[in-house]
């Protein structure tokens, strides 16, 4: 059995010069998502912290519809995004995975408003971490971990599965911590098909 270096394979699939064209990473918002954090990290690692732009969308699907197909724009997703396979295979003519990296998410938590009960009856959650919702709680699916915290703080759910960053930003009390989750993030460059 031979071992293949993934960086070597990636270089053969897509020259780094096309990755160097990326100036905009479109990803899931609102602000405070793991994907937003990963997008900023990707630009920092590539020395583009000052001229790389992170654009937030309500879903990756809506981002795909609006992203300019110039090669300067890319989608940043994660391996557990529920419909990533649909985004990839449904857009093969304009979207190509050009990079991926492993990075831990923010600490994932179950949170409630400051004076709420510890076992919420309803929990707002993005579909990806929905498995963290307590068995006795009803799930309310939302578009992102950050949106889950907003919905909980606004009283639309008694609790939420979110990041510790979003929980703190919205004045929520952490009931249970699930810790950081090692995650694979993927970068998908978007451009018109070449003739």
N, C-alpha and C positions, 0 to 999 in steps of 0.2 A: 504494500500500500504506500503510495507516495503522498506527500503533503504539498499542497499548492499555496503559495503566498497570495492572499486575497488582494493585497495592494498591487501585485504584479498583474493579476487578472483584471482588476479595475482599470489599470493603465492601458491594457490591451482593448478593453471594451469602449472606453471613452477617453480621449486625450485630455490631459489636465487643462489644456488651453480652453476647452469649452467650459469647464468648471470655473475657470478664472473669469469668464464673461459674466458670471452671476453677480448682480448688484442688488437684487430684491429677493427676499425669501417671504413667500406668502404662507401663512399658517393659521392655526386655530386661535381665536380670541374668545372673549375679551382679554384684556391684559391680565397676566398672572398665571397663564397656562404653562405646563411643562414644555409644550412645543415652542412657545414664545422664548422661554429661557434657552432652549436648545438652539433656536435660530440665532440668538445673540452669541452663544458660545461658538457656533460654526463660523460666524464672521470673525470673531476674535481669533480663533485658531488659524484662520487664513490671512490674518493681518489686515482685515477689512472692517474693524470695529468703527472706524470713522466714516467710511463711505458705503457701508452695507446698510440696507434698509429692510426692516421687518414690517410686513403689512399683515394686519390681523383681519380674519374673516369669521363669520358665524359658523362655517363648516368648511372642510376641505373641498367638498363638492361645489359649493358656491365659489370658492377661490378658483377652482379649475375653470369654471365658466368665464371668469373675468380676467384671468391672468393674460397679459400681453404675450404673444408667441414670438418673442424676439431673441430668445436665448439669454437675455439679461435677467429673466425672471425664472424662479423655481418654486416648487411647493416643498415645504418641509413637513414630513409626516412621521408617524412612529409605527413600529411593526405591529402593535396591537390595535391600531385604529380599525374599527369594525368593518369598514368598507374599502380598505386599502387595495385589496385585490381588484375590486370594481374600478377604482380610479386608475390603477396601472393598466389593466387589460382593456378597459373601455376607452383609453386615450393613447394607445400605442403609437398612433401616427403623429402625435404632437408632444408626447411626454416621455422622457427617458430617465431612469434612475441613474444618477451619475456619482453618488457618494452615499455612504452610510457610516455611522459611528455609534459606539456604545457609551452611554452616559447615564448616571442615575437621575431619576425624577426627583422633584422636591419630595420631602416627606409626605406621604399620603395619609390622610386622617379622616376619621368620622368626627364631624363637628356639629354643634348645636348653638342656638343663641345663648347668651350668658345665663339666663335664668330658666332655661328649658330643662326638661327631664333628660336623663342620660340615655334612655332607650327610645328614640323617636319613632312615632308610628309611620311617618312618611319621610323618605330620604331622597333628596335630589341627587342624581348621579349621571355622569356621562356613561354611555353603554360600555366603554372599555373597562373601567374599574367596578362595574355593577356587582361583581362577585364579592365585593367588600361590604355590601349592604347587609346589615344583620338580618337573619332569617325571619324574624318576627316583624320586620318593617316592610312597608310597601315601597317599591321603587317608583320614582318619578324621573323619567329620562329627560335629560337636557343636553345642550350642544357642547358643553365643555366642563372641566373641573372648576374653572373660574366662574362659569355661569351657575353651577350648583351652589357655590358659596353666596352668590348674589341672591338667588332664589330663596335660600335659607334665611339670609339676613332680612329679606323683604317679607318673610312670613308665608311664602308660597309652599314651603315644606318645613317640617319640624327639625330636620337634620340634613346633612349632606356628606357625601364623600367628595373630598376636595384635596387641595394641597395645603400644607401648613401656611404657606405664603398667602394664599387667598383667604384662608380662615382668619388669619390675623388682620388682613386688610379690611375685612368686613366685621370685625369685632366679635367673632364667634369663639366659643369655648371648645377646645379639643377634648373629646370623650375617649377616643382610642386612636393610637398611632399604629400605622402599618409599616412605618419606616420608608426609606428610599427604595425605589424599585429599579434595578438595573434595566435599562431600556435601549433598544436599537432605534435610532432615528434615521430617516431616509431622506435624501435630497433628490428631487425629480425636476430636471430642467425642462422648460417648456419652450418650444419653438415650432414654427411652421415646418412641415416636412420638406426635406431637401428634394429637388427634382431628380 
